[in-house]
Amino acid sequence: MVVIILEKVPPALRGVLTRWMLEPHPGVFVGHLSARVRDKLWERCLKAKRRGGVIQIWSTNNEQRFAMRMDGIEGREIVDWEGIQLIRLSPKEE
């Protein structure tokens, strides 16, 4: 299972993803893809996102049973803590 969440990206990127995945909610894509297709779509998202953000989450054989990566999402970062991926929220700058 693969989930891709898009934030503020060009509409053409959403169109590309609908060829491979379902879009149950605007900007949220779900599908069952091979690792190769998953990685190719990630590369495509990175090239096309412009100033937007992308999060990709997929099933894998680890403690959490999933892995994730993100790019362009402000205020959040993925942190590896003893083999567990966590999301760290950045403090708001005032």
Secondary structure as a PSIPRED ss2 file (coil, helix, strand):
# PSIPRED VFORMAT (PSIPRED V4.0)

   1 M C   1.000  0.000  0.000
   2 V E   0.000  0.000  1.000
   3 V E   0.000  0.000  1.000
   4 I E   0.000  0.000  1.000
   5 I E   0.000  0.000  1.000
   6 L E   0.000  0.000  1.000
   7 E E   0.000  0.000  1.000
   8 K C   1.000  0.000  0.000
   9 V C   1.000  0.000  0.000
  10 P C   1.000  0.000  0.000
  11 P H   0.000  1.000  0.000
  12 A H   0.000  1.000  0.000
  13 L H   0.000  1.000  0.000
  14 R H   0.000  1.000  0.000
  15 G H   0.000  1.000  0.000
  16 V H   0.000  1.000  0.000
  17 L H   0.000  1.000  0.000
  18 T C   1.000  0.000  0.000
  19 R C   1.000  0.000  0.000
  20 W C   1.000  0.000  0.000
  21 M C   1.000  0.000  0.000
  22 L E   0.000  0.000  1.000
  23 E E   0.000  0.000  1.000
  24 P E   0.000  0.000  1.000
  25 H E   0.000  0.000  1.000
  26 P C   1.000  0.000  0.000
  27 G C   1.000  0.000  0.000
  28 V E   0.000  0.000  1.000
  29 F E   0.000  0.000  1.000
  30 V E   0.000  0.000  1.000
  31 G E   0.000  0.000  1.000
  32 H C   1.000  0.000  0.000
  33 L C   1.000  0.000  0.000
  34 S C   1.000  0.000  0.000
  35 A H   0.000  1.000  0.000
  36 R H   0.000  1.000  0.000
  37 V H   0.000  1.000  0.000
  38 R H   0.000  1.000  0.000
  39 D H   0.000  1.000  0.000
  40 K H   0.000  1.000  0.000
  41 L H   0.000  1.000  0.000
  42 W H   0.000  1.000  0.000
  43 E H   0.000  1.000  0.000
  44 R H   0.000  1.000  0.000
  45 C H   0.000  1.000  0.000
  46 L H   0.000  1.000  0.000
  47 K H   0.000  1.000  0.000
  48 A H   0.000  1.000  0.000
  49 K C   1.000  0.000  0.000
  50 R C   1.000  0.000  0.000
  51 R C   1.000  0.000  0.000
  52 G C   1.000  0.000  0.000
  53 G E   0.000  0.000  1.000
  54 V E   0.000  0.000  1.000
  55 I E   0.000  0.000  1.000
  56 Q E   0.000  0.000  1.000
  57 I E   0.000  0.000  1.000
  58 W E   0.000  0.000  1.000
  59 S E   0.000  0.000  1.000
  60 T C   1.000  0.000  0.000
  61 N C   1.000  0.000  0.000
  62 N C   1.000  0.000  0.000
  63 E C   1.000  0.000  0.000
  64 Q C   1.000  0.000  0.000
  65 R C   1.000  0.000  0.000
  66 F E   0.000  0.000  1.000
  67 A E   0.000  0.000  1.000
  68 M E   0.000  0.000  1.000
  69 R E   0.000  0.000  1.000
  70 M E   0.000  0.000  1.000
  71 D E   0.000  0.000  1.000
  72 G C   1.000  0.000  0.000
  73 I C   1.000  0.000  0.000
  74 E C   1.000  0.000  0.000
  75 G C   1.000  0.000  0.000
  76 R E   0.000  0.000  1.000
  77 E E   0.000  0.000  1.000
  78 I E   0.000  0.000  1.000
  79 V E   0.000  0.000  1.000
  80 D E   0.000  0.000  1.000
  81 W E   0.000  0.000  1.000
  82 E C   1.000  0.000  0.000
  83 G C   1.000  0.000  0.000
  84 I E   0.000  0.000  1.000
  85 Q E   0.000  0.000  1.000
  86 L E   0.000  0.000  1.000
  87 I E   0.000  0.000  1.000
  88 R E   0.000  0.000  1.000
  89 L E   0.000  0.000  1.000
  90 S C   1.000  0.000  0.000
  91 P C   1.000  0.000  0.000
  92 K C   1.000  0.000  0.000
  93 E C   1.000  0.000  0.000
  94 E C   1.000  0.000  0.000
